[in-house]
Amino acid sequence: MEQAKKQTSFASMFESIDKGITFLIRLLFYISTFIVLPMIFVVGWGAISRYVFSKPFTGVLECTYIMLMLMVMMAGGNCQLTKSNVVMGMIVDRLSGKTQAIIDFFNYCICLIISVVLTYATIKQSIFISKTGTYTDVLHVPFAPLYFIIAIGWASIALASLLLVIRSIGNIGVCHKEEKE
């Protein structure tokens, strides 16, 4: 009875953590989706000002690079969480369910390790850049906040990978129970 209580409390705790992390990752995804609108406006205005008014808008390329970087990094965690990334389905689909779950577990562990290392490295780089005061060439936008946003993107990928590691442990257990029956 006591062990069943502990299992349900752990499951409810994980479920609430899962919902919180999923909410944060989806929020970053919606922010990245919203960035598409100003990016369309900037690119459109750059083309109109160059070809219609013969006065190119300086900084179109930098604005586009910055907004594209923001979009990609903020949507990375959602891509990982929804499994919208490239997978090796042709090879793995032929294996048993338990083998697939084990391969998924190791893939998610590798992704978790890499994304944690990249989060740490990006935070260190952003601290270094904030001390040196580096700016973009044309618009003079400071690099440090951009690097912190990249670190947030890597952290969201790490959190999504952590959730998938924990979920895949459950999948391995389910596959193991099914093989026993």
N, CA and C of each residue as an Amber inpcrd file, in Angstrom:
protein
   543
   0.8280000  -1.1940000   0.0000000   0.0000000   0.0000000   0.0000000
   0.8730000   1.2590000   0.0000000   1.8990000   1.2370000   0.8560000
   2.8010000   2.3870000   0.9620000   3.5570000   2.6110000  -0.3390000
   3.9820000   1.5150000  -0.9820000   4.7200000   1.6410000  -2.2350000
   3.8080000   2.1510000  -3.3500000   2.5730000   1.7340000  -3.3610000
   1.6180000   2.2120000  -4.3740000   1.3770000   3.7080000  -4.2040000
   1.3390000   4.1660000  -2.9490000   1.1680000   5.5990000  -2.6790000
   2.3570000   6.4020000  -3.2060000   3.5730000   5.8610000  -2.9810000
   4.7740000   6.5390000  -3.4610000   4.7990000   6.6000000  -4.9830000
   4.3730000   5.5170000  -5.6310000   4.3570000   5.4960000  -7.0950000
   3.3710000   6.5090000  -7.6530000   2.1990000   6.6100000  -7.0550000
   1.2110000   7.5730000  -7.5510000   1.6490000   9.0010000  -7.2750000
   2.3170000   9.2320000  -6.1350000   2.7850000  10.5880000  -5.8610000
   3.9080000  10.9690000  -6.8200000   4.7850000  10.0050000  -7.1410000
   5.8430000  10.2690000  -8.1160000   5.2460000  10.5200000  -9.4910000
   4.2520000   9.7220000  -9.8540000   3.6170000   9.8830000 -11.1700000
   2.9140000  11.2330000 -11.2720000   2.2350000  11.6440000 -10.2190000
   1.5540000  12.9430000 -10.2660000   2.5530000  14.0900000 -10.2600000
   3.6770000  13.9180000  -9.5350000   4.7110000  14.9490000  -9.5370000
   5.3290000  15.0620000 -10.9330000   5.6620000  13.9250000 -11.5550000
   6.2210000  13.9580000 -12.9060000   5.2290000  14.5450000 -13.8940000
   3.9590000  14.2180000 -13.7260000   2.9410000  14.7450000 -14.6350000
   2.8540000  16.2650000 -14.5470000   2.9290000  16.8150000 -13.3430000
   2.8740000  18.2730000 -13.1970000   4.1430000  18.9290000 -13.7470000
   5.3010000  18.3070000 -13.5320000   6.5480000  18.8270000 -14.1070000
   6.4830000  18.7550000 -15.6230000   5.9710000  17.6380000 -16.1380000
   5.8190000  17.4530000 -17.5850000   4.9460000  18.5550000 -18.1740000
   3.8190000  18.8360000 -17.5320000   2.9140000  19.8860000 -18.0260000
   3.5810000  21.2550000 -17.9920000   4.3310000  21.5540000 -16.9210000
   5.0060000  22.8470000 -16.8150000   6.0690000  23.0400000 -17.8860000
   6.8980000  22.0130000 -18.0860000   7.9500000  22.1060000 -19.1070000
   7.3310000  22.1850000 -20.4940000   6.3040000  21.3870000 -20.7360000
   5.6200000  21.4290000 -22.0320000   5.0220000  22.8050000 -22.2820000
   4.4550000  23.4260000 -21.2510000   3.9040000  24.7750000 -21.3940000
   4.9950000  25.7760000 -21.7750000   6.1420000  25.7180000 -21.0930000
   7.2400000  26.6370000 -21.4100000   7.7590000  26.4400000 -22.8300000
   7.8940000  25.1920000 -23.2310000   8.3850000  24.9080000 -24.5810000
   7.3840000  25.3860000 -25.6250000   6.1050000  25.1880000 -25.3780000
   5.0830000  25.6590000 -26.3230000   5.0360000  27.1860000 -26.3570000
   5.2400000  27.8370000 -25.2130000   5.2780000  29.2990000 -25.1790000
   6.4100000  29.8240000 -26.0500000   7.5920000  29.2230000 -25.9370000
   8.7140000  29.6190000 -26.7940000   8.3830000  29.3760000 -28.2670000
   7.6830000  28.2900000 -28.5520000   7.2910000  27.9970000 -29.9290000
   6.3400000  29.0700000 -30.4610000   5.3750000  29.4860000 -29.6500000
   4.4320000  30.5250000 -30.0970000   5.1430000  31.8630000 -30.2990000
   6.1210000  32.1560000 -29.4550000   6.9100000  33.3810000 -29.6540000
   7.6700000  33.2960000 -30.9670000   8.2630000  32.1290000 -31.2440000
   9.0020000  31.9790000 -32.5040000   8.0720000  32.0760000 -33.7050000
   6.8570000  31.5840000 -33.5610000   5.8820000  31.6980000 -34.6450000
   5.4940000  33.1560000 -34.8720000   5.3700000  33.9160000 -33.7930000
   5.0260000  35.3320000 -33.9120000   6.1310000  36.1290000 -34.6120000
   7.3840000  35.6990000 -34.4850000   8.5140000  36.4170000 -35.0880000
   8.4470000  36.3770000 -36.6100000   7.6960000  35.4490000 -37.1580000
   7.5600000  35.3760000 -38.6170000   6.9710000  36.6660000 -39.1750000
   6.0060000  37.2500000 -38.4790000   5.3450000  38.4640000 -38.9820000
   6.3040000  39.6390000 -39.1560000   7.0780000  40.0180000 -38.1290000
   8.0170000  41.1160000 -38.3650000   9.0860000  40.7680000 -39.3960000
   9.4360000  39.4930000 -39.4830000  10.4340000  39.0940000 -40.4680000
   9.8900000  39.2930000 -41.8840000   8.6410000  38.9300000 -42.1000000
   8.0160000  39.1510000 -43.4030000   7.9710000  40.6440000 -43.7130000
   7.6260000  41.4510000 -42.7230000   7.5550000  42.8910000 -42.9130000
   8.9230000  43.4670000 -43.2710000   9.9730000  43.0550000 -42.5460000
  11.3220000  43.5810000 -42.7870000  11.8170000  43.1950000 -44.1760000
  11.6330000  41.9300000 -44.5440000  12.0790000  41.4800000 -45.8650000
  11.2760000  42.1840000 -46.9620000   9.9800000  42.3010000 -46.7700000
   9.1430000  42.9960000 -47.7510000   9.5200000  44.4580000 -47.8860000
   9.7240000  45.1160000 -46.7430000  10.1120000  46.5300000 -46.7760000
  11.4870000  46.7060000 -47.4240000  12.3740000  45.7740000 -47.1750000
  13.6990000  45.8400000 -47.7970000  13.6070000  45.7360000 -49.3040000
  12.7720000  44.8340000 -49.7900000  12.6090000  44.6800000 -51.2390000
  11.9220000  45.8980000 -51.8500000  10.8950000  46.3940000 -51.1880000
  10.1760000  47.5760000 -51.7120000  11.0860000  48.7920000 -51.7260000
  11.8070000  49.0110000 -50.6340000  12.6680000  50.1970000 -50.5760000
  13.8100000  50.1160000 -51.5820000  14.2890000  48.9270000 -51.8640000
  15.3830000  48.7810000 -52.8170000  14.8960000  48.9600000 -54.2570000
  13.8220000  48.2960000 -54.6160000  13.4190000  48.2630000 -56.0180000
  12.3990000  49.3300000 -56.4030000  11.5840000  49.7860000 -55.4710000
  10.5890000  50.8070000 -55.7990000  11.1450000  52.2030000 -55.5590000
  11.7620000  52.4160000 -54.3960000  12.2500000  53.7500000 -54.0380000
  13.7300000  53.9390000 -54.3270000  14.4070000  52.9170000 -54.7540000
  15.8450000  52.9450000 -55.0500000  16.6850000  53.4010000 -53.8560000
  16.2020000  53.1610000 -52.6510000  16.9350000  53.4690000 -51.4180000
  16.9030000  52.2230000 -50.5340000  17.9500000  51.4170000 -50.6250000
  17.9340000  50.1730000 -49.8390000  17.9090000  50.4410000 -48.3330000
  17.1670000  49.6360000 -47.6680000  17.0420000  49.6970000 -46.2140000
  18.2450000  48.9780000 -45.6040000  19.1110000  49.7240000 -44.9440000
  20.3100000  49.1140000 -44.3610000  19.9160000  48.2500000 -43.1630000
  20.5400000  47.1250000 -43.0740000  20.2900000  46.2540000 -41.9450000
  19.2550000  45.1790000 -42.1940000  18.7530000  45.0690000 -43.4200000
  17.7620000  44.0270000 -43.7060000  18.3620000  42.6530000 -43.4600000
  19.5790000  42.4630000 -43.9140000  20.2340000  41.1620000 -43.7470000
  20.4450000  40.8300000 -42.2690000  20.9050000  41.8040000 -41.4970000
  21.1090000  41.5620000 -40.0680000  19.7970000  41.2790000 -39.3540000
  18.7660000  42.0580000 -39.6600000  17.4550000  41.8110000 -39.0440000
  16.9550000  40.4150000 -39.3820000  17.1260000  40.0300000 -40.6380000
  16.6770000  38.7050000 -41.0670000  17.4590000  37.6150000 -40.3590000
  18.7760000  37.7590000 -40.2650000  19.5980000  36.7630000 -39.5700000
  19.1840000  36.6380000 -38.1020000  19.0020000  37.7750000 -37.4520000
  18.6570000  37.7630000 -36.0310000  17.2830000  37.1210000 -35.8150000
  16.2990000  37.5180000 -36.6330000  14.9640000  36.9560000 -36.4520000
  14.9210000  35.4690000 -36.7970000  15.6670000  35.0650000 -37.8050000
  15.7210000  33.6510000 -38.1550000  16.3630000  32.8400000 -37.0360000
  17.4130000  33.3780000 -36.4430000  18.0660000  32.7060000 -35.3220000
  17.1010000  32.5920000 -34.1400000  16.3570000  33.6490000 -33.8660000
  15.3860000  33.6090000 -32.7750000  14.3090000  32.5610000 -33.0460000
  13.8190000  32.5270000 -34.2760000  12.7760000  31.5600000 -34.6280000
  13.2650000  30.1290000 -34.4480000  14.4220000  29.8380000 -34.9840000
  14.9340000  28.4650000 -34.9520000  15.2210000  28.0260000 -33.5160000
  15.8920000  28.8610000 -32.7490000  16.2770000  28.4470000 -31.4030000
  15.0780000  28.3350000 -30.4660000  14.1000000  29.1910000 -30.6270000
  12.9380000  29.1100000 -29.7450000  12.0010000  27.9610000 -30.1160000
  12.0500000  27.5150000 -31.3530000  11.1840000  26.4130000 -31.7750000
  11.8480000  25.0550000 -31.6410000  13.1360000  25.0180000 -31.3260000
  13.8630000  23.7530000 -31.2560000  13.3250000  22.7880000 -30.2170000
  12.9770000  23.2860000 -29.0520000  12.4400000  22.4210000 -28.0040000
  11.1190000  21.7960000 -28.4010000  10.2640000  22.5780000 -29.0580000
   8.9810000  22.0460000 -29.5210000   9.1880000  20.9960000 -30.6010000
  10.1490000  21.2280000 -31.4690000  10.4620000  20.2560000 -32.5080000
  10.9150000  18.9420000 -31.8750000  11.7250000  19.0190000 -30.8480000
  12.1980000  17.8150000 -30.1640000  11.0510000  17.1370000 -29.4230000
  10.2250000  17.9220000 -28.7460000   9.1520000  17.3610000 -27.9290000
   8.0790000  16.6900000 -28.7780000   7.7620000  17.2610000 -29.9150000
   6.7340000  16.6870000 -30.7910000   7.3180000  15.6710000 -31.7670000
   8.6150000  15.4320000 -31.6440000   9.3230000  14.4750000 -32.5020000
   9.1570000  14.8310000 -33.9780000   9.2750000  16.1260000 -34.2720000
   9.1470000  16.6170000 -35.6440000  10.4900000  16.6630000 -36.3500000
  11.4860000  16.0710000 -35.7460000  12.8110000  16.0840000 -36.3370000
  13.0230000  14.8380000 -37.2000000  14.1520000  14.7670000 -37.8510000
  14.4560000  13.6560000 -38.7390000  14.7660000  12.4150000 -37.9050000
  14.1650000  11.3030000 -38.2620000  14.4140000  10.0470000 -37.5560000
  14.8060000   8.9650000 -38.5570000  15.4010000   7.9180000 -38.0280000
  15.8040000   6.7940000 -38.8800000  14.7130000   5.7320000 -38.8320000
  13.5420000   6.0550000 -39.3220000  12.3970000   5.1640000 -39.2340000
  12.5140000   3.9100000 -40.0690000  13.1730000   3.9840000 -41.2170000
  13.2540000   2.8170000 -42.0940000  14.0030000   1.6700000 -41.4310000
  14.9960000   1.9750000 -40.6370000  15.7910000   0.9350000 -39.9780000
  15.1300000   0.5130000 -38.6670000  14.7530000   1.4870000 -37.8520000
  14.2600000   1.2070000 -36.5060000  12.8700000   0.5760000 -36.5250000
  12.0350000   0.9020000 -37.4940000  10.6690000   0.3730000 -37.5330000
  10.6220000  -1.1460000 -37.7020000  11.6710000  -1.7150000 -38.2160000
  11.7070000  -3.1700000 -38.4200000  12.0450000  -3.9350000 -37.1420000
  12.4630000  -3.2300000 -36.1160000  12.8680000  -3.8740000 -34.8660000
  11.6620000  -4.0680000 -33.9460000  11.8470000  -4.8470000 -32.8980000
  10.7600000  -5.0600000 -31.9320000  10.4980000  -3.7800000 -31.1450000
   9.3570000  -3.7300000 -30.4770000   8.9730000  -2.5390000 -29.7120000
   9.9530000  -2.2150000 -28.6030000  10.4250000  -3.2520000 -27.9130000
  11.3770000  -3.0300000 -26.8180000  12.7030000  -2.5020000 -27.3580000
  13.1650000  -3.0560000 -28.4810000  14.4220000  -2.5940000 -29.0770000
  14.2850000  -1.1480000 -29.5450000  13.1400000  -0.8270000 -30.1240000
  12.8950000   0.5620000 -30.5380000  12.9170000   1.4930000 -29.3330000
  12.2920000   1.0750000 -28.2390000  12.2590000   1.9020000 -27.0280000
  13.6660000   2.0980000 -26.4650000  14.4950000   1.0580000 -26.5140000
  15.8690000   1.1650000 -26.0020000  16.6930000   2.0990000 -26.8900000
  16.5380000   1.9690000 -28.2020000  17.2610000   2.8570000 -29.1240000
  16.8130000   4.2990000 -28.9250000  15.5000000   4.5050000 -28.7680000
  14.9910000   5.8580000 -28.4890000  15.5990000   6.4130000 -27.2110000
  15.6670000   5.5810000 -26.1730000  16.2390000   6.0070000 -24.8990000
  17.6670000   6.5030000 -25.0800000  18.4910000   5.7350000 -25.7720000
  19.8820000   6.1450000 -25.9690000  19.9910000   7.3800000 -26.8660000
  19.1470000   7.4760000 -27.8760000  19.1450000   8.6780000 -28.7240000
  18.7880000   9.9220000 -27.9210000  17.7660000   9.8060000 -27.0840000
  17.3650000  10.9520000 -26.2600000  18.4360000  11.2990000 -25.2340000
  19.1190000  10.2830000 -24.6890000  20.2140000  10.5460000 -23.7450000
  21.3520000  11.3010000 -24.4260000  21.7080000  10.8870000 -25.6360000
  22.7670000  11.5770000 -26.3820000  22.3530000  13.0100000 -26.6700000
  21.1170000  13.1940000 -27.1040000  20.6210000  14.5510000 -27.3810000
  20.6100000  15.3950000 -26.1080000  20.2240000  14.8030000 -24.9920000
  20.2220000  15.5220000 -23.7170000  21.6260000  15.9680000 -23.3450000
  22.5910000  15.0730000 -23.4490000  23.9720000  15.4110000 -23.0980000
  24.5020000  16.5260000 -23.9970000  24.2940000  16.3880000 -25.2930000
  24.7890000  17.3970000 -26.2420000  24.1280000  18.7410000 -25.9950000
  22.8140000  18.7550000 -25.7850000  22.1350000  20.0340000 -25.5900000
  22.5020000  20.6900000 -24.2640000  22.7760000  19.8990000 -23.2260000
  23.2340000  20.4790000 -21.9530000  24.6170000  21.0970000 -22.1240000
  25.5120000  20.3930000 -22.8260000  26.8520000  20.9270000 -23.0790000
  26.7640000  22.2140000 -23.9010000  25.9120000  22.2210000 -24.9230000
  25.7660000  23.4270000 -25.7570000  25.1220000  24.5760000 -24.9840000
  24.1920000  24.2600000 -24.0850000  23.6040000  25.3040000 -23.2350000
  24.6880000  25.9410000 -22.3710000  25.4840000  25.1040000 -21.7360000
  26.5630000  25.5980000 -20.8750000  27.5630000  26.4330000 -21.6730000
  27.9790000  25.9130000 -22.8340000  28.9570000  26.6380000 -23.6520000
  28.4060000  27.9630000 -24.1480000  27.1440000  27.9850000 -24.5050000
  26.5370000  29.2280000 -24.9950000  26.3960000  30.2520000 -23.8740000
  26.0650000  29.7940000 -22.6820000  25.9920000  30.7210000 -21.5390000
  27.3710000  31.3060000 -21.2430000  28.4010000  30.4480000 -21.2590000
  29.7630000  30.9550000 -21.0410000  30.1510000  31.9690000 -22.1100000
  29.8200000  31.6670000 -23.3610000  30.1490000  32.5860000 -24.4560000
  29.3760000  33.8910000 -24.3260000  28.1190000  33.8160000 -23.9190000
  27.3360000  35.0470000 -23.7780000  27.8610000  35.9110000 -22.6360000
  28.3340000  35.2910000 -21.5710000  28.9420000  36.0620000 -20.4770000
  30.2160000  36.7410000 -20.9650000  31.0240000  36.0030000 -21.7170000
  32.2460000  36.5800000 -22.2710000  31.9240000  37.7340000 -23.2160000
  30.9430000  37.5460000 -24.0690000  30.5780000  38.5970000 -25.0330000
  29.9850000  39.8090000 -24.3190000  29.2400000  39.5740000 -23.2380000
  28.6870000  40.7200000 -22.5110000  29.7870000  41.5450000 -21.8560000
  30.8870000  40.8990000 -21.4850000  32.0150000  41.6360000 -20.9040000
  32.7900000  42.4150000 -21.9650000  32.8970000  41.8330000 -23.1670000
  33.6460000  42.5150000 -24.2220000  32.8150000  43.5650000 -24.9320000
  31.4840000  43.4410000 -24.8770000  30.6200000  44.4380000 -25.5070000
  30.6240000  44.3830000 -27.0260000  30.5030000  43.1940000 -27.5900000
  30.5060000  43.0260000 -29.0350000  29.1310000  43.3420000 -29.6080000
  29.1200000  44.0210000 -30.7700000  27.8810000  44.4310000 -31.4200000
  27.8710000  43.9440000 -32.8690000  26.6830000  43.9280000 -33.4710000
  26.5960000  43.6120000 -34.8940000  27.1680000  44.7680000 -35.6950000
  27.5260000  44.4970000 -36.9400000  28.2410000  45.4900000 -37.7430000
  27.3740000  46.6690000 -38.1640000  26.1900000  46.4170000 -38.6820000
  25.3870000  47.4890000 -39.2840000  24.4710000  48.1550000 -38.2700000
  23.6910000  47.3680000 -37.5610000  22.6810000  47.9290000 -36.6490000
  23.1850000  48.1440000 -35.2260000  24.3650000  47.6550000 -34.9210000
  24.9860000  47.7850000 -33.5930000  24.1060000  47.1980000 -32.4870000
  23.5230000  46.0420000 -32.7760000  22.7520000  45.3000000 -31.7720000
  23.7540000  44.4950000 -30.9420000  23.6690000  44.5630000 -29.6210000
  24.6110000  43.7880000 -28.8090000  24.3930000  42.2820000 -28.9860000
  25.4900000  41.5470000 -29.0660000  25.4260000  40.1030000 -29.2540000
  25.0190000  39.3490000 -27.9920000  25.3130000  39.8980000 -26.8280000
  25.1050000  39.1630000 -25.5710000  23.6530000  38.7030000 -25.3770000
  22.6480000  39.5650000 -25.5510000  21.2710000  39.0720000 -25.3840000
  20.9080000  37.9940000 -26.4020000  21.4640000  38.1080000 -27.5960000
  21.1840000  37.1020000 -28.6160000  21.7590000  35.7510000 -28.2040000
  22.9500000  35.7660000 -27.6260000  23.5470000  34.5200000 -27.1610000
  22.7690000  33.9360000 -25.9800000  22.2410000  34.7960000 -25.1080000
  21.4130000  34.2890000 -24.0160000  20.1430000  33.6290000 -24.5640000
  19.5770000  34.1940000 -25.6230000  18.3930000  33.5940000 -26.2360000
  18.7530000  32.2490000 -26.8770000  19.9280000  32.1670000 -27.4820000
  20.3850000  30.8840000 -28.0220000  20.5170000  29.8620000 -26.8870000
  21.0390000  30.2990000 -25.7400000  21.1620000  29.4030000 -24.5820000
  19.7920000  28.9430000 -24.1020000  18.8110000  29.8430000 -24.1250000
  17.4460000  29.4600000 -23.7490000  16.9110000  28.4140000 -24.7270000
  17.2080000  28.5880000 -26.0080000  16.7910000  27.6080000 -27.0050000
  17.4120000  26.2450000 -26.7550000  18.7320000  26.2200000 -26.4730000
  19.3850000  24.9450000 -26.1750000  18.8330000  24.3370000 -24.8960000
  18.5190000  25.1820000 -23.9140000  17.9490000  24.6750000 -22.6630000
  16.5660000  24.0690000 -22.9040000  15.7880000  24.6710000 -23.7990000
  14.4700000  24.0940000 -24.0970000  14.6200000  22.7450000 -24.7900000
  15.6190000  22.6140000 -25.6520000  15.8840000  21.3150000 -26.2870000
  16.3250000  20.3000000 -25.2280000  17.1420000  20.7480000 -24.2730000
  17.5870000  19.8570000 -23.1940000  16.4110000  19.4100000 -22.3340000
  15.5120000  20.3390000 -22.0020000  14.3440000  19.9740000 -21.1960000
  13.4360000  19.0140000 -21.9500000  13.2430000  19.2670000 -23.2350000
  12.4220000  18.3570000 -24.0400000  13.0700000  16.9770000 -24.1070000
  14.3850000  16.9460000 -24.2490000  15.0940000  15.6630000 -24.2860000
  14.9860000  14.9350000 -22.9510000  15.0460000  15.6890000 -21.8560000
  14.8930000  15.0860000 -20.5360000  13.5070000  14.4530000 -20.3870000
  12.4870000  15.1680000 -20.8140000  11.1390000  14.5950000 -20.7650000
  11.0430000  13.3260000 -21.6020000  11.6490000  13.3560000 -22.7820000
  11.5910000  12.1880000 -23.6540000  12.3960000  11.0170000 -23.0940000
  13.4940000  11.3070000 -22.3930000  14.2590000  10.2360000 -21.7310000
  13.3840000   9.5680000 -20.6740000  12.7280000  10.3760000 -19.8660000
  11.8830000   9.8220000 -18.7990000  10.7060000   9.0460000 -19.3880000
  10.0940000   9.5960000 -20.4420000   8.9870000   8.8840000 -21.0840000
   9.4610000   7.5770000 -21.7190000  10.6530000   7.5870000 -22.2990000
  11.1430000   6.3640000 -22.9450000  11.4670000   5.2820000 -21.9200000
  11.8410000   5.6690000 -20.7080000  12.0360000   4.6800000 -19.6450000
  10.7100000   3.9690000 -19.3760000   9.6370000   4.7370000 -19.3360000
   8.3100000   4.1370000 -19.1720000   7.9490000   3.2350000 -20.3370000
   8.3330000   3.6290000 -21.5580000   8.0440000   2.7970000 -22.7300000
   8.8090000   1.4780000 -22.6800000  10.0520000   1.5200000 -22.1950000
  10.8310000   0.2840000 -22.0740000  10.1480000  -0.6520000 -21.0770000
   9.6760000  -0.0790000 -19.9710000   8.9740000  -0.8920000 -18.9690000
   7.6910000  -1.4920000 -19.5090000   6.9520000  -0.7360000 -20.2890000
   5.7080000  -1.2370000 -20.8820000   6.0080000  -2.3640000 -21.8620000
   7.0330000  -2.1650000 -22.6990000   7.4070000  -3.2080000 -23.6700000
   7.8860000  -4.4730000 -22.9430000   8.5950000  -4.2870000 -21.8260000
   9.0940000  -5.4240000 -21.0600000   7.9160000  -6.2220000 -20.4670000
   6.9030000  -5.5290000 -19.9520000   5.7220000  -6.1960000 -19.4020000
   4.9660000  -6.9480000 -20.4810000   4.8570000  -6.3390000 -21.6820000
   4.1400000  -6.9900000 -22.7760000   4.8550000  -8.2570000 -23.2320000
   6.1950000  -8.2630000 -23.2190000   6.9420000  -9.4520000 -23.6300000
   6.7860000 -10.5830000 -22.6160000   6.6400000 -10.2490000 -21.3250000
   6.4590000 -11.2740000 -20.3070000   5.1030000 -11.9630000 -20.4630000
   4.0970000 -11.2170000 -20.8830000   2.7380000 -11.7710000 -21.0120000
   2.6120000 -12.5170000 -22.2630000
